[in-house]
């Protein structure tokens, strides 16, 4: 029997939205290079964010996203203008949600739903608005408010400290294995959205559930978990 969950807390990038949907915009600007640019962009985005965090040189997710794009463009040998760079950055607020996301979020309409993301407030607000999901979340929470990146415990605490909940009343959902490990370490229940069939990152921090997409999380919904 599943525990009574009072809040469904979602990661955004790779969980609700396909970060590699940006490859279409990249390919429009640089034909034949879109997929390569997208892959490098995402890899360096995470590398820069975590490396800065470890070094104590925090920069918000919008800054590292732009830094990572510049690296990706340089690495693929293309020439670009500031206008092209700005256009691609703008497209990061128009990422495509995965097919099942809207339906799952609508099924959770009576539940407490929260975004907890490494993205900035402005990035999250624009992305969720552009997808038409604004009314489907109670809160959009950025770790930029505490300047501690997930999977740092302080990042999860940033939302949790004012939630009024116990840790075992929270189900945290992410497609990123490192994020699942961080949330599990913090004490949340976790559901790993393993879209690509990847191996488990940290066997000592096993997720409570693993699903191919978000649809599986609906088995955690109970009438008793409704948010007043």
N, C-alpha and C positions, 0 to 999 in steps of 0.2 A: 504494500500500500504506500502510495506517495505521501510525503509530508504535506501539511497544509501550507501552501505558499501564499504569502501576502503581497509580494512584489516580484514582478518579472523585470529583470534589469538586463538591458541589451547593450552589447558592443555594437558598433555601427559598420565600420569599414571591413568588408569581407563577410560580415554576418547578415546585415540587412541589405547592404549594397555591394554590388560587384565592382571592386576597385579596378578590374581590368576592362570594364566597359569603356574606360577612358581611351582604350586603344583605337577606337573608331575616330575620335577627335585627333589623336596623334597621327593616324594614317591619312586623315584629310590634309593635315599640314605637311606631312612627310611620307608620301606614298611608299608602301612596302616596308616601312620602319615602325609602324604602329605597335605591333605586338612586342617587339624588342624594347622599344622605349617604355612601354607600359610595365614590362617585367622589371627592368632596371630601376625605373622610377619608384615602384613599390618597395623593392628590396632596399634601396638607399634611403627611402623615407623612414623606414623602421630603423635601419642602421644608424642614421644620424640622430634620430630622436633618443634612442637608447644610449648611444655613445655620449651625447651631450649630457644626459641625465647622470651617467656614471661619473663623468668628469666634473659635475657641478656647474656646467655651462648651459643651463636650461634655455631653450628657445621654444616658442610655441609651435604648434603643429603646422600653422600656415607658413611659418618661416622655413621649417625643415622640408615641407612639401615643395616649396619653391627651390630650395637648395638641391633637393634630390632631382627635381626636373632638370635643372641646369646640368647636373652630373650626367643624367641619362642622355640628354641631347648631345653633350660633349662626347660621351662614350660611344654613341652611334655615328658620330662623325658628320652630323648635320649642321647647317648654318641657320641661325634663327635671329629674329628681331625681338625687341622688347614687347612689341605688339603681339607677336606670336606666343611668346611666353605668357603674357597676361591672358590671352584667349584660352590657353590650355589650363591655366590655373582656375579660370572661371568655370571651366567644364567640370572641375572637381566638385562643384556644388550641384551638378546635374548627373551624377552617377546613376546607373540603372539599378533599381531594387530587384532582388531575386523574385522569380515568378510567384512564389507562395507567400511572400511577406505580407502583402496587403490583406489577403484572406485570413492569415493567422492573427494579425493585429486586430482585425475586426472581430474575430472570435474572442479576443481578450478585452473587448470594449468595457466590460464591467469590472475589470481587474486593475490593479495599480501597475502601470507600465512606465518604465524609466529608461532613458538613454544615459549610459555612463561611458564616455569616450575620451580618447586622447585628442580628438579634434577640438578646435577653439569654439567658443560660443557662436561666433559669427558663421563659421563653417557649418556647424551642426544645424543652426536655425535655418540657413539657406537650403541645405541639403534636404532636411525633413520637410520644409515648406514646398520645395520644388517637386517633391514626390507625392505631395498631397497627404502627408501623414501627421500634420501638426496636431490635429484633434485626437490623435490616437495615443498620445503620450501625455502623462501628467507632468513630467519633468524632462528637460534636456540638460544634462550635467557634464561640464567639461572639467578635466583634471587641471586645466590652466588656472582654475581658481585656487589650487593649492600648489601648482607648479611641481607636481610629482607625477611622473608617468606611470600608468599601468605597465607592469604588474607590481609596482611598489605598494605595500599595504596602505600607505598614506593616501594613495589615489582612490582606493575603494572606501576608505574611511571618510573621505571628503563628502561623498553622498550619504553614507550610512549613518554618520554621527547625528544627523537631524531627521532620520527616517522614522524614529519611534518604534523600530522593529528589533527583533532578535535576529542574529545572523542566520539561524536555521529556518527563518521565515522568508528568506530571499532565494530565488533561483536566478543565477547569473548565466547568461547565454552569450557564447562567442564562437566564432569559427577559428580563432587563433589559439593554438595550443598553449602558448606562453601566457595568454590572458586567462584561460581556464585554470592553469596551474596557479596563477596569482590569486584568483578569486577563491579557489579551493583552499589555498594556504591561509587566506583571510578568514575563512570559516563559512562561506556561502555554499549552498547547494549549487552544483554546476551542471550545465548541459552543453556538451561540445557539439557544435554544428560542423561535422566533419564532411564537408561537401566533396572533397577530393580523395577520400579514403586513405588519409595519411596515417602513419604510425603514431602512437602515443608519444608525446614529448617527455613527460616526467612521470614514470610509473609509480613514484611514491606520492603523487598528487592526482590520483585517478578521478576523472569526472564521474558524477553520479549517473549520467546517461550520455549516450552518444547517438546522434541522429544524422541522417544524410541531408536533411534540410530542416527548416524550422517547424514544419508540420508536426513533428514528433513531440514538441513541447506541450501540445494540447492535452496530453495525458496527465499533465500536472495540474490541470484546471479542476477545481472542485467548487461547489456552491459555497462552502464554508470560507473559501479564500477571497470572496468578493470584497472589494474595497468600498467602504461606505461613501 
